Amino acid sequence: MHKTLYTPTMIDTFRACKQAYLLAFLQNNIETESLSFICKQFLLRALSQINKGKITTVSQLQKYMGQYWPADQLGSASDKEAVTKAFLYVYKSLLRYLAKPYRPSGSRVVGVALNVRARVPNVKVYIEDTFDLILWFQNEQRLEFVDFTLQPLKNFDPAWPSTEVLVKKYLAEKLKTRWPYKKLSIRYERVGLQDYSPLIAKPEESIYRLHWAEIVKNLEDMQTLERQEMENNSAKHKLWQPHDKCRHCETILARLKKQQYLLEDGSYSMTA
């Protein structure tokens, strides 16, 4: 199927390896739900409840985890000891954040777990990303996006912004009617069992415009590849063969084959 909606992850996968992109987003109808992925999704949902003010006490957090921890998804497909460790890690990480949620002086929460989508006129497609937390600093006329992760943060060169930073900057322009900011910052916050230094990106207009053209070109190339794939369905079986020992393809293939086996074996069932 020809896609019209793209995310930063899709663009990054395409940049890394075109075949990996085909495997992950065009030929794959099976959700790849690893333990780390499920834990991250749960943690983000719980953080959104904290940031919305719906969870303010330890007892409320315990009740939330008791009700919504995805035990059914993790039951038969994962090692029990690993699942227990993951549960404790997520719980303790949430406890630390609950004790000191990120709320700088002068800020107001204006968005939590907000999906933002915008059209890219040049290629007639849409791009979308999720904003875990959006803060508005009225006095500074500043908008701040906060992105939470469990993974170690990697330093980046401001002159070479990531795909995610570029997409967030593009989407931020669509939010200006709500919050007419003069300054924009993107804060990457690692959540875990200790305090971590955040990474902060302040995309400059000249740098953004220089690199955004490349994103548009990527989207055009992705559409071209998809059209070719639609016209050549006979090549589909070739995608199940590793290509030049590409680590991206091998990782995706391993997950697909494992889950295909579980589906055929009947020991794994998909959940919404």
Stockholm file with secondary structure:
# STOCKHOLM 1.0

chainA/1-272         MHKTLYTPTMIDTFRACKQAYLLAFLQNNIETESLSFICKQFLLRALSQINKGKITTVSQLQKYMGQYWPADQLGSASDKEAVTKAFLYVYKSLLRYLAKPYRPSGSRVVGVALNVRARVPNVKVYIEDTFDLILWFQNEQRLEFVDFTLQPLKNFDPAWPSTEVLVKKYLAEKLKTRWPYKKLSIRYERVGLQDYSPLIAKPEESIYRLHWAEIVKNLEDMQTLERQEMENNSAKHKLWQPHDKCRHCETILARLKKQQYLLEDGSYSMTA
#=GR chainA/1-272 SS CCCCEECHHHHHHHHHCHHHHIIIIISCCSCCCCHHHHHHHHHHHHHHHHHTTSCCSHHHHHHHHHHHCCHHHHTTTSCHHHHHHHHHHHHHHHHHHHHSCCCCTTEEEEEEEEEEEEEETTTTEEEEEEEEEEEEETTTTEEEEEEEESSCCCCCCTTSCCHHHHHHHHHHHHTTTTSCCSEEEEEEEECSSSCCCCEEECCCHHHHHHHHHHHHHHHHHHHHHHHHHHHCGGGGGGGGSCCTTCHHHHHHHHHHHHHHHHHHHTSCCCCC
#=GC SS_cons         CCCCEECHHHHHHHHHCHHHHIIIIISCCSCCCCHHHHHHHHHHHHHHHHHTTSCCSHHHHHHHHHHHCCHHHHTTTSCHHHHHHHHHHHHHHHHHHHHSCCCCTTEEEEEEEEEEEEEETTTTEEEEEEEEEEEEETTTTEEEEEEEESSCCCCCCTTSCCHHHHHHHHHHHHTTTTSCCSEEEEEEEECSSSCCCCEEECCCHHHHHHHHHHHHHHHHHHHHHHHHHHHCGGGGGGGGSCCTTCHHHHHHHHHHHHHHHHHHHTSCCCCC
//
